[in-house]
């Protein structure tokens, strides 16, 4: 395991701290900058989704045989329609969140764009589990 972070919902003052630390740890491991950027970007989007929507959550980062794997679990409202939530610009963020500059509806699409594999499982009123991987082997990665 590279790292595990507890994320508190609505704690906008700490928004980005976990993804920043993930980026730093991946740098210390000597991973290529393009891999670090993709993992950090996707992790940041996932972290913000926990802060905006959930009561609390966890981000766990592992270095596996195929790449950097991230698992985000939260205790939140769940996603009633995952396909709709994956559409760029679709957002259910409340107005105060949008006034803070978040909630543009790009979170899940950006995670998908920056990962080579992504899976979402969600149950309404229970929470969401998001898993994604960024491959280390360029021949297994999507073109960027």
C-alpha positions in Angstrom: 0.0 0.0 0.0 1.2 3.5 -0.9 -1.3 5.5 1.1 -4.7 5.6 2.7 -6.5 8.7 3.6 -9.7 9.5 5.5 -11.8 12.2 3.9 -14.4 14.2 5.8 -17.5 15.4 3.9 -17.9 19.1 3.5 -14.4 19.8 4.7 -13.5 22.1 1.8 -10.5 23.6 3.6 -8.7 20.2 3.1 -9.9 19.7 -0.5 -6.9 18.4 -2.4 -4.7 17.5 0.5 -5.0 13.7 -0.1 -4.4 13.9 -3.8 -1.4 16.2 -3.2 0.1 13.7 -0.9 -0.6 10.9 -3.3 1.3 12.9 -6.0 4.3 13.4 -3.7 4.5 9.7 -2.7 4.4 8.6 -6.3 7.2 11.1 -7.1 9.3 9.6 -4.3 8.7 6.2 -5.8 10.2 7.5 -9.1 7.1 6.9 -11.3 7.0 8.6 -14.7 5.5 12.2 -14.5 2.7 11.3 -16.9 1.5 8.4 -14.6 1.8 10.7 -11.6 -0.3 13.4 -13.3 -3.0 11.0 -14.3 -3.3 9.4 -10.9 -3.2 12.8 -9.1 -5.9 14.3 -11.4 -8.2 11.3 -11.0 -7.6 11.1 -7.2 -8.3 14.8 -6.8 -11.7 14.5 -8.6 -12.6 11.5 -6.5 -11.5 13.3 -3.3 -13.7 16.2 -4.2 -16.7 14.0 -4.9 -16.4 12.6 -1.4 -16.1 16.1 0.1 -19.1 17.4 -1.9 -21.5 14.5 -1.6 -20.6 12.1 1.2 -20.5 12.2 5.0 -17.0 10.6 4.9 -14.9 8.3 2.8 -11.5 6.6 2.3 -9.0 6.8 -0.5 -6.6 3.9 -0.7 -3.7 3.8 -3.2 -1.8 0.6 -4.1 1.0 -0.1 -6.5 0.0 -3.4 -8.2 1.5 -5.5 -11.0 -0.5 -3.6 -13.7 -0.3 -0.1 -12.3 -1.4 2.4 -9.6 -4.7 1.3 -8.3 -7.0 3.6 -6.3 -10.1 2.6 -4.4 -12.4 5.3 -3.0 -15.3 4.3 -0.7 -17.8 6.7 0.8 -20.7 6.8 3.1 -23.0 9.1 1.1 -26.2 9.3 -0.8 -25.1 6.9 -3.6 -25.5 7.6 -7.3 -29.0 6.8 -8.6 -28.0 6.8 -12.3 -24.4 6.1 -12.9 -24.7 6.5 -16.7 -26.2 10.0 -16.2 -23.5 10.9 -13.7 -20.8 10.0 -16.2 -22.0 12.6 -18.7 -19.8 15.7 -18.9 -21.5 18.7 -17.3 -24.1 16.7 -15.3 -24.1 17.8 -11.7 -26.3 17.4 -8.6 -24.1 19.7 -6.5 -26.0 22.3 -4.5 -25.6 26.0 -5.4 -23.3 26.8 -2.5 -20.8 24.2 -3.8 -20.9 25.7 -7.3 -20.3 29.1 -5.8 -17.1 27.7 -4.2 -16.0 26.7 -7.7 -16.8 23.0 -7.4 -19.6 20.8 -8.8 -19.1 21.5 -12.6 -20.1 17.9 -13.5 -16.6 16.9 -14.7 -15.5 14.7 -11.8 -16.4 11.3 -13.0 -15.7 12.0 -16.7 -12.2 13.3 -15.7 -11.5 10.2 -13.6 -12.5 8.0 -16.6 -10.4 10.2 -19.0 -7.3 9.9 -16.8 -7.5 6.2 -16.0 -7.0 3.0 -18.0 -9.7 1.1 -16.1 -12.6 2.4 -13.9 -15.5 0.7 -12.1 -18.2 2.3 -10.0 -20.6 0.5 -7.6 -23.2 2.5 -5.8 -26.2 2.0 -3.7 -28.7 4.8 -3.0 -28.6 5.8 0.7 -25.6 3.6 1.4 -22.6 4.9 -0.5 -20.3 4.4 -3.5 -17.2 2.5 -4.2 -15.0 3.8 -7.1 -12.0 1.9 -8.3 -9.6 3.0 -11.0 -6.2 2.1 -12.3 -3.5 3.9 -14.3 -1.3 1.3 -16.0 2.5 1.6 -15.7 3.2 -0.1 -19.0 2.6 2.4 -21.8 1.6 -0.4 -24.2 -1.3 -1.2 -21.9 -2.2 2.5 -21.3 -4.6 4.5 -23.4 -3.1 7.1 -25.7 -2.9 10.4 -23.9 
